[in-house]
């Protein structure tokens, strides 16, 4: 993800969704958006995709496109901006500073199976779906249905001589 670009889009959305006090002769003080709903909706189209990536499940409790809901969008954008800008420090100060994995680095089999579940916040199910897909594809590649998971991987990458019933896989750097 291009974090600089995402942060700039979030900053712009925060600015657009800021309420400004306005005085009306008949109604007194009233907070209003300073741009049209159309401008905010257009900004939100991109910002919501950023929010989905940076702070999943950010949209719980947001019901429509009214000024108050734009304030909820604005608050979510502020939170996501802080997450982007301070993620490294937060991980260093509060966590074990574990590595961050990117879907771009995963094998397509794993990510294709996990994507929709992961993006909807079903993380455990996403991991399970990825493992089932990788296992099924490995069985297909080896033409075997009699073994799975750990045993299948151990046999596939075993250094023993392959047989018709027990083929082997070799990484490109491993001698055959």
Buried (B, 14 or more C-beta within 10 A) or exposed (E): EEEEEBBEBBEBBBEBBBBEEEEEEEEEEEEEBEBEEEEBEEBBEBBBEBBBEBBEEBBEEBEEEEEEBBBBBBBBBBBBBBBBEEEEEEBEEEEEEEEEEEBEEBEEBBBEBBBEBBEEEBEEBBBBBBBBBBBBBBBEEBEBEEBBEEEBBEBBEEEEEBEEEBEBBEEEEEEE
